[in-house]
Amino acid sequence: MRTTDRTLDLCIATPAPSLTTRMMLALANVASIWRAIRNRQEIHYLNELNDSQLRDIGLSRQDVNAALTTSTFFEDPSSHLTNSARRRTRPSAFSSFRG
């Protein structure tokens, strides 16, 4: 028998997710949205800090404003602040090791 005569029947259809799985996915989505809203409120509280206090935690006023304006309503803006603080601390951390 030649290879061109053979066909491979793949059953790729996936079964529909169970009700429990769908409920868990929906709950995870709601929790993610709730977390993003809560973090957005916390970032608004960061706007009340003065520049010296923001500098103590590795942020600037521009970082806080950029986090609020660049993220959509359902996105979590805290990841932007985390990345900004990490970028700011990396050069200073390495400069302290120089003799």
Phi and psi restraints in degrees (range 20) as a CNS / XPLOR table:
assign (resid 1 and name C) (resid 2 and name N)
       (resid 2 and name CA) (resid 2 and name C) 1.0 -87.9 20.0 2
assign (resid 2 and name N) (resid 2 and name CA)
       (resid 2 and name C) (resid 3 and name N) 1.0 156.1 20.0 2
assign (resid 2 and name C) (resid 3 and name N)
       (resid 3 and name CA) (resid 3 and name C) 1.0 -69.0 20.0 2
assign (resid 3 and name N) (resid 3 and name CA)
       (resid 3 and name C) (resid 4 and name N) 1.0 -24.5 20.0 2
assign (resid 3 and name C) (resid 4 and name N)
       (resid 4 and name CA) (resid 4 and name C) 1.0 -74.5 20.0 2
assign (resid 4 and name N) (resid 4 and name CA)
       (resid 4 and name C) (resid 5 and name N) 1.0 -16.2 20.0 2
assign (resid 4 and name C) (resid 5 and name N)
       (resid 5 and name CA) (resid 5 and name C) 1.0 -85.2 20.0 2
assign (resid 5 and name N) (resid 5 and name CA)
       (resid 5 and name C) (resid 6 and name N) 1.0 -16.1 20.0 2
assign (resid 5 and name C) (resid 6 and name N)
       (resid 6 and name CA) (resid 6 and name C) 1.0 -91.0 20.0 2
assign (resid 6 and name N) (resid 6 and name CA)
       (resid 6 and name C) (resid 7 and name N) 1.0 140.3 20.0 2
assign (resid 6 and name C) (resid 7 and name N)
       (resid 7 and name CA) (resid 7 and name C) 1.0 -121.6 20.0 2
assign (resid 7 and name N) (resid 7 and name CA)
       (resid 7 and name C) (resid 8 and name N) 1.0 147.8 20.0 2
assign (resid 7 and name C) (resid 8 and name N)
       (resid 8 and name CA) (resid 8 and name C) 1.0 -109.1 20.0 2
assign (resid 8 and name N) (resid 8 and name CA)
       (resid 8 and name C) (resid 9 and name N) 1.0 117.7 20.0 2
assign (resid 8 and name C) (resid 9 and name N)
       (resid 9 and name CA) (resid 9 and name C) 1.0 -96.5 20.0 2
assign (resid 9 and name N) (resid 9 and name CA)
       (resid 9 and name C) (resid 10 and name N) 1.0 106.3 20.0 2
assign (resid 9 and name C) (resid 10 and name N)
       (resid 10 and name CA) (resid 10 and name C) 1.0 -101.9 20.0 2
assign (resid 10 and name N) (resid 10 and name CA)
       (resid 10 and name C) (resid 11 and name N) 1.0 129.6 20.0 2
assign (resid 10 and name C) (resid 11 and name N)
       (resid 11 and name CA) (resid 11 and name C) 1.0 -97.7 20.0 2
assign (resid 11 and name N) (resid 11 and name CA)
       (resid 11 and name C) (resid 12 and name N) 1.0 90.1 20.0 2
assign (resid 11 and name C) (resid 12 and name N)
       (resid 12 and name CA) (resid 12 and name C) 1.0 -92.3 20.0 2
assign (resid 12 and name N) (resid 12 and name CA)
       (resid 12 and name C) (resid 13 and name N) 1.0 -8.4 20.0 2
assign (resid 12 and name C) (resid 13 and name N)
       (resid 13 and name CA) (resid 13 and name C) 1.0 -60.5 20.0 2
assign (resid 13 and name N) (resid 13 and name CA)
       (resid 13 and name C) (resid 14 and name N) 1.0 129.0 20.0 2
assign (resid 13 and name C) (resid 14 and name N)
       (resid 14 and name CA) (resid 14 and name C) 1.0 -95.4 20.0 2
assign (resid 14 and name N) (resid 14 and name CA)
       (resid 14 and name C) (resid 15 and name N) 1.0 144.6 20.0 2
assign (resid 14 and name C) (resid 15 and name N)
       (resid 15 and name CA) (resid 15 and name C) 1.0 -69.9 20.0 2
assign (resid 15 and name N) (resid 15 and name CA)
       (resid 15 and name C) (resid 16 and name N) 1.0 152.0 20.0 2
assign (resid 15 and name C) (resid 16 and name N)
       (resid 16 and name CA) (resid 16 and name C) 1.0 -65.7 20.0 2
assign (resid 16 and name N) (resid 16 and name CA)
       (resid 16 and name C) (resid 17 and name N) 1.0 140.8 20.0 2
assign (resid 16 and name C) (resid 17 and name N)
       (resid 17 and name CA) (resid 17 and name C) 1.0 -65.3 20.0 2
assign (resid 17 and name N) (resid 17 and name CA)
       (resid 17 and name C) (resid 18 and name N) 1.0 148.5 20.0 2
assign (resid 17 and name C) (resid 18 and name N)
       (resid 18 and name CA) (resid 18 and name C) 1.0 -71.3 20.0 2
assign (resid 18 and name N) (resid 18 and name CA)
       (resid 18 and name C) (resid 19 and name N) 1.0 168.0 20.0 2
assign (resid 18 and name C) (resid 19 and name N)
       (resid 19 and name CA) (resid 19 and name C) 1.0 -61.4 20.0 2
assign (resid 19 and name N) (resid 19 and name CA)
       (resid 19 and name C) (resid 20 and name N) 1.0 -39.4 20.0 2
assign (resid 19 and name C) (resid 20 and name N)
       (resid 20 and name CA) (resid 20 and name C) 1.0 -62.5 20.0 2
assign (resid 20 and name N) (resid 20 and name CA)
       (resid 20 and name C) (resid 21 and name N) 1.0 -43.2 20.0 2
assign (resid 20 and name C) (resid 21 and name N)
       (resid 21 and name CA) (resid 21 and name C) 1.0 -63.6 20.0 2
assign (resid 21 and name N) (resid 21 and name CA)
       (resid 21 and name C) (resid 22 and name N) 1.0 -44.1 20.0 2
assign (resid 21 and name C) (resid 22 and name N)
       (resid 22 and name CA) (resid 22 and name C) 1.0 -64.4 20.0 2
assign (resid 22 and name N) (resid 22 and name CA)
       (resid 22 and name C) (resid 23 and name N) 1.0 -38.6 20.0 2
assign (resid 22 and name C) (resid 23 and name N)
       (resid 23 and name CA) (resid 23 and name C) 1.0 -67.1 20.0 2
assign (resid 23 and name N) (resid 23 and name CA)
       (resid 23 and name C) (resid 24 and name N) 1.0 -39.8 20.0 2
assign (resid 23 and name C) (resid 24 and name N)
       (resid 24 and name CA) (resid 24 and name C) 1.0 -65.9 20.0 2
assign (resid 24 and name N) (resid 24 and name CA)
       (resid 24 and name C) (resid 25 and name N) 1.0 -39.5 20.0 2
assign (resid 24 and name C) (resid 25 and name N)
       (resid 25 and name CA) (resid 25 and name C) 1.0 -65.2 20.0 2
assign (resid 25 and name N) (resid 25 and name CA)
       (resid 25 and name C) (resid 26 and name N) 1.0 -41.9 20.0 2
assign (resid 25 and name C) (resid 26 and name N)
       (resid 26 and name CA) (resid 26 and name C) 1.0 -64.1 20.0 2
assign (resid 26 and name N) (resid 26 and name CA)
       (resid 26 and name C) (resid 27 and name N) 1.0 -42.5 20.0 2
assign (resid 26 and name C) (resid 27 and name N)
       (resid 27 and name CA) (resid 27 and name C) 1.0 -64.6 20.0 2
assign (resid 27 and name N) (resid 27 and name CA)
       (resid 27 and name C) (resid 28 and name N) 1.0 -39.4 20.0 2
assign (resid 27 and name C) (resid 28 and name N)
       (resid 28 and name CA) (resid 28 and name C) 1.0 -64.3 20.0 2
assign (resid 28 and name N) (resid 28 and name CA)
       (resid 28 and name C) (resid 29 and name N) 1.0 -39.5 20.0 2
assign (resid 28 and name C) (resid 29 and name N)
       (resid 29 and name CA) (resid 29 and name C) 1.0 -66.1 20.0 2
assign (resid 29 and name N) (resid 29 and name CA)
       (resid 29 and name C) (resid 30 and name N) 1.0 -42.2 20.0 2
assign (resid 29 and name C) (resid 30 and name N)
       (resid 30 and name CA) (resid 30 and name C) 1.0 -64.4 20.0 2
assign (resid 30 and name N) (resid 30 and name CA)
       (resid 30 and name C) (resid 31 and name N) 1.0 -42.0 20.0 2
assign (resid 30 and name C) (resid 31 and name N)
       (resid 31 and name CA) (resid 31 and name C) 1.0 -63.3 20.0 2
assign (resid 31 and name N) (resid 31 and name CA)
       (resid 31 and name C) (resid 32 and name N) 1.0 -39.1 20.0 2
assign (resid 31 and name C) (resid 32 and name N)
       (resid 32 and name CA) (resid 32 and name C) 1.0 -65.4 20.0 2
assign (resid 32 and name N) (resid 32 and name CA)
       (resid 32 and name C) (resid 33 and name N) 1.0 -42.8 20.0 2
assign (resid 32 and name C) (resid 33 and name N)
       (resid 33 and name CA) (resid 33 and name C) 1.0 -65.7 20.0 2
assign (resid 33 and name N) (resid 33 and name CA)
       (resid 33 and name C) (resid 34 and name N) 1.0 -42.5 20.0 2
assign (resid 33 and name C) (resid 34 and name N)
       (resid 34 and name CA) (resid 34 and name C) 1.0 -61.4 20.0 2
assign (resid 34 and name N) (resid 34 and name CA)
       (resid 34 and name C) (resid 35 and name N) 1.0 -41.6 20.0 2
assign (resid 34 and name C) (resid 35 and name N)
       (resid 35 and name CA) (resid 35 and name C) 1.0 -63.9 20.0 2
assign (resid 35 and name N) (resid 35 and name CA)
       (resid 35 and name C) (resid 36 and name N) 1.0 -40.5 20.0 2
assign (resid 35 and name C) (resid 36 and name N)
       (resid 36 and name CA) (resid 36 and name C) 1.0 -65.4 20.0 2
assign (resid 36 and name N) (resid 36 and name CA)
       (resid 36 and name C) (resid 37 and name N) 1.0 -40.7 20.0 2
assign (resid 36 and name C) (resid 37 and name N)
       (resid 37 and name CA) (resid 37 and name C) 1.0 -65.9 20.0 2
assign (resid 37 and name N) (resid 37 and name CA)
       (resid 37 and name C) (resid 38 and name N) 1.0 -43.7 20.0 2
assign (resid 37 and name C) (resid 38 and name N)
       (resid 38 and name CA) (resid 38 and name C) 1.0 -64.0 20.0 2
assign (resid 38 and name N) (resid 38 and name CA)
       (resid 38 and name C) (resid 39 and name N) 1.0 -42.5 20.0 2
assign (resid 38 and name C) (resid 39 and name N)
       (resid 39 and name CA) (resid 39 and name C) 1.0 -65.8 20.0 2
assign (resid 39 and name N) (resid 39 and name CA)
       (resid 39 and name C) (resid 40 and name N) 1.0 -35.1 20.0 2
assign (resid 39 and name C) (resid 40 and name N)
       (resid 40 and name CA) (resid 40 and name C) 1.0 -62.9 20.0 2
assign (resid 40 and name N) (resid 40 and name CA)
       (resid 40 and name C) (resid 41 and name N) 1.0 -40.1 20.0 2
assign (resid 40 and name C) (resid 41 and name N)
       (resid 41 and name CA) (resid 41 and name C) 1.0 -64.8 20.0 2
assign (resid 41 and name N) (resid 41 and name CA)
       (resid 41 and name C) (resid 42 and name N) 1.0 -39.9 20.0 2
assign (resid 41 and name C) (resid 42 and name N)
       (resid 42 and name CA) (resid 42 and name C) 1.0 -64.8 20.0 2
assign (resid 42 and name N) (resid 42 and name CA)
       (resid 42 and name C) (resid 43 and name N) 1.0 -36.1 20.0 2
assign (resid 42 and name C) (resid 43 and name N)
       (resid 43 and name CA) (resid 43 and name C) 1.0 -68.6 20.0 2
assign (resid 43 and name N) (resid 43 and name CA)
       (resid 43 and name C) (resid 44 and name N) 1.0 -32.3 20.0 2
assign (resid 43 and name C) (resid 44 and name N)
       (resid 44 and name CA) (resid 44 and name C) 1.0 -62.7 20.0 2
assign (resid 44 and name N) (resid 44 and name CA)
       (resid 44 and name C) (resid 45 and name N) 1.0 -34.9 20.0 2
assign (resid 44 and name C) (resid 45 and name N)
       (resid 45 and name CA) (resid 45 and name C) 1.0 -66.7 20.0 2
assign (resid 45 and name N) (resid 45 and name CA)
       (resid 45 and name C) (resid 46 and name N) 1.0 -31.5 20.0 2
assign (resid 45 and name C) (resid 46 and name N)
       (resid 46 and name CA) (resid 46 and name C) 1.0 -63.2 20.0 2
assign (resid 46 and name N) (resid 46 and name CA)
       (resid 46 and name C) (resid 47 and name N) 1.0 -29.2 20.0 2
assign (resid 46 and name C) (resid 47 and name N)
       (resid 47 and name CA) (resid 47 and name C) 1.0 -63.8 20.0 2
assign (resid 47 and name N) (resid 47 and name CA)
       (resid 47 and name C) (resid 48 and name N) 1.0 -21.7 20.0 2
assign (resid 47 and name C) (resid 48 and name N)
       (resid 48 and name CA) (resid 48 and name C) 1.0 -80.3 20.0 2
assign (resid 48 and name N) (resid 48 and name CA)
       (resid 48 and name C) (resid 49 and name N) 1.0 -14.2 20.0 2
assign (resid 48 and name C) (resid 49 and name N)
       (resid 49 and name CA) (resid 49 and name C) 1.0 -75.9 20.0 2
assign (resid 49 and name N) (resid 49 and name CA)
       (resid 49 and name C) (resid 50 and name N) 1.0 153.1 20.0 2
assign (resid 49 and name C) (resid 50 and name N)
       (resid 50 and name CA) (resid 50 and name C) 1.0 -83.7 20.0 2
assign (resid 50 and name N) (resid 50 and name CA)
       (resid 50 and name C) (resid 51 and name N) 1.0 171.8 20.0 2
assign (resid 50 and name C) (resid 51 and name N)
       (resid 51 and name CA) (resid 51 and name C) 1.0 -62.9 20.0 2
assign (resid 51 and name N) (resid 51 and name CA)
       (resid 51 and name C) (resid 52 and name N) 1.0 -33.8 20.0 2
assign (resid 51 and name C) (resid 52 and name N)
       (resid 52 and name CA) (resid 52 and name C) 1.0 -65.8 20.0 2
assign (resid 52 and name N) (resid 52 and name CA)
       (resid 52 and name C) (resid 53 and name N) 1.0 -42.3 20.0 2
assign (resid 52 and name C) (resid 53 and name N)
       (resid 53 and name CA) (resid 53 and name C) 1.0 -67.1 20.0 2
assign (resid 53 and name N) (resid 53 and name CA)
       (resid 53 and name C) (resid 54 and name N) 1.0 -39.6 20.0 2
assign (resid 53 and name C) (resid 54 and name N)
       (resid 54 and name CA) (resid 54 and name C) 1.0 -63.5 20.0 2
assign (resid 54 and name N) (resid 54 and name CA)
       (resid 54 and name C) (resid 55 and name N) 1.0 -40.1 20.0 2
assign (resid 54 and name C) (resid 55 and name N)
       (resid 55 and name CA) (resid 55 and name C) 1.0 -63.5 20.0 2
assign (resid 55 and name N) (resid 55 and name CA)
       (resid 55 and name C) (resid 56 and name N) 1.0 -34.2 20.0 2
assign (resid 55 and name C) (resid 56 and name N)
       (resid 56 and name CA) (resid 56 and name C) 1.0 -62.2 20.0 2
assign (resid 56 and name N) (resid 56 and name CA)
       (resid 56 and name C) (resid 57 and name N) 1.0 -31.3 20.0 2
assign (resid 56 and name C) (resid 57 and name N)
       (resid 57 and name CA) (resid 57 and name C) 1.0 -98.5 20.0 2
assign (resid 57 and name N) (resid 57 and name CA)
       (resid 57 and name C) (resid 58 and name N) 1.0 9.3 20.0 2
assign (resid 57 and name C) (resid 58 and name N)
       (resid 58 and name CA) (resid 58 and name C) 1.0 84.8 20.0 2
assign (resid 58 and name N) (resid 58 and name CA)
       (resid 58 and name C) (resid 59 and name N) 1.0 22.5 20.0 2
assign (resid 58 and name C) (resid 59 and name N)
       (resid 59 and name CA) (resid 59 and name C) 1.0 -124.8 20.0 2
assign (resid 59 and name N) (resid 59 and name CA)
       (resid 59 and name C) (resid 60 and name N) 1.0 166.3 20.0 2
assign (resid 59 and name C) (resid 60 and name N)
       (resid 60 and name CA) (resid 60 and name C) 1.0 -126.0 20.0 2
assign (resid 60 and name N) (resid 60 and name CA)
       (resid 60 and name C) (resid 61 and name N) 1.0 167.0 20.0 2
assign (resid 60 and name C) (resid 61 and name N)
       (resid 61 and name CA) (resid 61 and name C) 1.0 -61.2 20.0 2
assign (resid 61 and name N) (resid 61 and name CA)
       (resid 61 and name C) (resid 62 and name N) 1.0 -35.9 20.0 2
assign (resid 61 and name C) (resid 62 and name N)
       (resid 62 and name CA) (resid 62 and name C) 1.0 -65.3 20.0 2
assign (resid 62 and name N) (resid 62 and name CA)
       (resid 62 and name C) (resid 63 and name N) 1.0 -35.8 20.0 2
assign (resid 62 and name C) (resid 63 and name N)
       (resid 63 and name CA) (resid 63 and name C) 1.0 -62.8 20.0 2
assign (resid 63 and name N) (resid 63 and name CA)
       (resid 63 and name C) (resid 64 and name N) 1.0 -44.0 20.0 2
assign (resid 63 and name C) (resid 64 and name N)
       (resid 64 and name CA) (resid 64 and name C) 1.0 -65.3 20.0 2
assign (resid 64 and name N) (resid 64 and name CA)
       (resid 64 and name C) (resid 65 and name N) 1.0 -46.2 20.0 2
assign (resid 64 and name C) (resid 65 and name N)
       (resid 65 and name CA) (resid 65 and name C) 1.0 -65.3 20.0 2
assign (resid 65 and name N) (resid 65 and name CA)
       (resid 65 and name C) (resid 66 and name N) 1.0 -39.1 20.0 2
assign (resid 65 and name C) (resid 66 and name N)
       (resid 66 and name CA) (resid 66 and name C) 1.0 -66.0 20.0 2
assign (resid 66 and name N) (resid 66 and name CA)
       (resid 66 and name C) (resid 67 and name N) 1.0 -37.3 20.0 2
assign (resid 66 and name C) (resid 67 and name N)
       (resid 67 and name CA) (resid 67 and name C) 1.0 -63.4 20.0 2
assign (resid 67 and name N) (resid 67 and name CA)
       (resid 67 and name C) (resid 68 and name N) 1.0 -37.9 20.0 2
assign (resid 67 and name C) (resid 68 and name N)
       (resid 68 and name CA) (resid 68 and name C) 1.0 -76.1 20.0 2
assign (resid 68 and name N) (resid 68 and name CA)
       (resid 68 and name C) (resid 69 and name N) 1.0 -34.2 20.0 2
assign (resid 68 and name C) (resid 69 and name N)
       (resid 69 and name CA) (resid 69 and name C) 1.0 -88.9 20.0 2
assign (resid 69 and name N) (resid 69 and name CA)
       (resid 69 and name C) (resid 70 and name N) 1.0 -27.9 20.0 2
assign (resid 69 and name C) (resid 70 and name N)
       (resid 70 and name CA) (resid 70 and name C) 1.0 -85.8 20.0 2
assign (resid 70 and name N) (resid 70 and name CA)
       (resid 70 and name C) (resid 71 and name N) 1.0 -20.0 20.0 2
assign (resid 70 and name C) (resid 71 and name N)
       (resid 71 and name CA) (resid 71 and name C) 1.0 -94.0 20.0 2
assign (resid 71 and name N) (resid 71 and name CA)
       (resid 71 and name C) (resid 72 and name N) 1.0 145.9 20.0 2
assign (resid 71 and name C) (resid 72 and name N)
       (resid 72 and name CA) (resid 72 and name C) 1.0 -76.7 20.0 2
assign (resid 72 and name N) (resid 72 and name CA)
       (resid 72 and name C) (resid 73 and name N) 1.0 175.5 20.0 2
assign (resid 72 and name C) (resid 73 and name N)
       (resid 73 and name CA) (resid 73 and name C) 1.0 -60.9 20.0 2
assign (resid 73 and name N) (resid 73 and name CA)
       (resid 73 and name C) (resid 74 and name N) 1.0 -38.0 20.0 2
assign (resid 73 and name C) (resid 74 and name N)
       (resid 74 and name CA) (resid 74 and name C) 1.0 -92.7 20.0 2
assign (resid 74 and name N) (resid 74 and name CA)
       (resid 74 and name C) (resid 75 and name N) 1.0 -3.3 20.0 2
assign (resid 74 and name C) (resid 75 and name N)
       (resid 75 and name CA) (resid 75 and name C) 1.0 -86.1 20.0 2
assign (resid 75 and name N) (resid 75 and name CA)
       (resid 75 and name C) (resid 76 and name N) 1.0 151.2 20.0 2
assign (resid 75 and name C) (resid 76 and name N)
       (resid 76 and name CA) (resid 76 and name C) 1.0 -88.3 20.0 2
assign (resid 76 and name N) (resid 76 and name CA)
       (resid 76 and name C) (resid 77 and name N) 1.0 111.1 20.0 2
assign (resid 76 and name C) (resid 77 and name N)
       (resid 77 and name CA) (resid 77 and name C) 1.0 -75.6 20.0 2
assign (resid 77 and name N) (resid 77 and name CA)
       (resid 77 and name C) (resid 78 and name N) 1.0 -9.0 20.0 2
assign (resid 77 and name C) (resid 78 and name N)
       (resid 78 and name CA) (resid 78 and name C) 1.0 -67.1 20.0 2
assign (resid 78 and name N) (resid 78 and name CA)
       (resid 78 and name C) (resid 79 and name N) 1.0 -27.3 20.0 2
assign (resid 78 and name C) (resid 79 and name N)
       (resid 79 and name CA) (resid 79 and name C) 1.0 -65.6 20.0 2
assign (resid 79 and name N) (resid 79 and name CA)
       (resid 79 and name C) (resid 80 and name N) 1.0 -34.2 20.0 2
assign (resid 79 and name C) (resid 80 and name N)
       (resid 80 and name CA) (resid 80 and name C) 1.0 -63.3 20.0 2
assign (resid 80 and name N) (resid 80 and name CA)
       (resid 80 and name C) (resid 81 and name N) 1.0 -42.8 20.0 2
assign (resid 80 and name C) (resid 81 and name N)
       (resid 81 and name CA) (resid 81 and name C) 1.0 -67.0 20.0 2
assign (resid 81 and name N) (resid 81 and name CA)
       (resid 81 and name C) (resid 82 and name N) 1.0 -38.9 20.0 2
assign (resid 81 and name C) (resid 82 and name N)
       (resid 82 and name CA) (resid 82 and name C) 1.0 -61.2 20.0 2
assign (resid 82 and name N) (resid 82 and name CA)
       (resid 82 and name C) (resid 83 and name N) 1.0 -46.1 20.0 2
assign (resid 82 and name C) (resid 83 and name N)
       (resid 83 and name CA) (resid 83 and name C) 1.0 -64.4 20.0 2
assign (resid 83 and name N) (resid 83 and name CA)
       (resid 83 and name C) (resid 84 and name N) 1.0 -39.4 20.0 2
assign (resid 83 and name C) (resid 84 and name N)
       (resid 84 and name CA) (resid 84 and name C) 1.0 -63.8 20.0 2
assign (resid 84 and name N) (resid 84 and name CA)
       (resid 84 and name C) (resid 85 and name N) 1.0 -44.2 20.0 2
assign (resid 84 and name C) (resid 85 and name N)
       (resid 85 and name CA) (resid 85 and name C) 1.0 -65.9 20.0 2
assign (resid 85 and name N) (resid 85 and name CA)
       (resid 85 and name C) (resid 86 and name N) 1.0 -39.0 20.0 2
assign (resid 85 and name C) (resid 86 and name N)
       (resid 86 and name CA) (resid 86 and name C) 1.0 -67.0 20.0 2
assign (resid 86 and name N) (resid 86 and name CA)
       (resid 86 and name C) (resid 87 and name N) 1.0 -41.1 20.0 2
assign (resid 86 and name C) (resid 87 and name N)
       (resid 87 and name CA) (resid 87 and name C) 1.0 -63.0 20.0 2
assign (resid 87 and name N) (resid 87 and name CA)
       (resid 87 and name C) (resid 88 and name N) 1.0 -35.7 20.0 2
assign (resid 87 and name C) (resid 88 and name N)
       (resid 88 and name CA) (resid 88 and name C) 1.0 -74.6 20.0 2
assign (resid 88 and name N) (resid 88 and name CA)
       (resid 88 and name C) (resid 89 and name N) 1.0 -32.6 20.0 2
assign (resid 88 and name C) (resid 89 and name N)
       (resid 89 and name CA) (resid 89 and name C) 1.0 -86.1 20.0 2
assign (resid 89 and name N) (resid 89 and name CA)
       (resid 89 and name C) (resid 90 and name N) 1.0 -23.3 20.0 2
assign (resid 89 and name C) (resid 90 and name N)
       (resid 90 and name CA) (resid 90 and name C) 1.0 -59.5 20.0 2
assign (resid 90 and name N) (resid 90 and name CA)
       (resid 90 and name C) (resid 91 and name N) 1.0 -51.5 20.0 2
assign (resid 90 and name C) (resid 91 and name N)
       (resid 91 and name CA) (resid 91 and name C) 1.0 -63.2 20.0 2
assign (resid 91 and name N) (resid 91 and name CA)
       (resid 91 and name C) (resid 92 and name N) 1.0 -38.1 20.0 2
assign (resid 91 and name C) (resid 92 and name N)
       (resid 92 and name CA) (resid 92 and name C) 1.0 -71.2 20.0 2
assign (resid 92 and name N) (resid 92 and name CA)
       (resid 92 and name C) (resid 93 and name N) 1.0 -30.7 20.0 2
assign (resid 92 and name C) (resid 93 and name N)
       (resid 93 and name CA) (resid 93 and name C) 1.0 -67.9 20.0 2
assign (resid 93 and name N) (resid 93 and name CA)
       (resid 93 and name C) (resid 94 and name N) 1.0 -39.2 20.0 2
assign (resid 93 and name C) (resid 94 and name N)
       (resid 94 and name CA) (resid 94 and name C) 1.0 -77.1 20.0 2
assign (resid 94 and name N) (resid 94 and name CA)
       (resid 94 and name C) (resid 95 and name N) 1.0 -27.8 20.0 2
assign (resid 94 and name C) (resid 95 and name N)
       (resid 95 and name CA) (resid 95 and name C) 1.0 -71.3 20.0 2
assign (resid 95 and name N) (resid 95 and name CA)
       (resid 95 and name C) (resid 96 and name N) 1.0 -22.5 20.0 2
assign (resid 95 and name C) (resid 96 and name N)
       (resid 96 and name CA) (resid 96 and name C) 1.0 -74.2 20.0 2
assign (resid 96 and name N) (resid 96 and name CA)
       (resid 96 and name C) (resid 97 and name N) 1.0 -18.2 20.0 2
assign (resid 96 and name C) (resid 97 and name N)
       (resid 97 and name CA) (resid 97 and name C) 1.0 -83.3 20.0 2
assign (resid 97 and name N) (resid 97 and name CA)
       (resid 97 and name C) (resid 98 and name N) 1.0 -13.8 20.0 2
assign (resid 97 and name C) (resid 98 and name N)
       (resid 98 and name CA) (resid 98 and name C) 1.0 -75.2 20.0 2
assign (resid 98 and name N) (resid 98 and name CA)
       (resid 98 and name C) (resid 99 and name N) 1.0 136.6 20.0 2
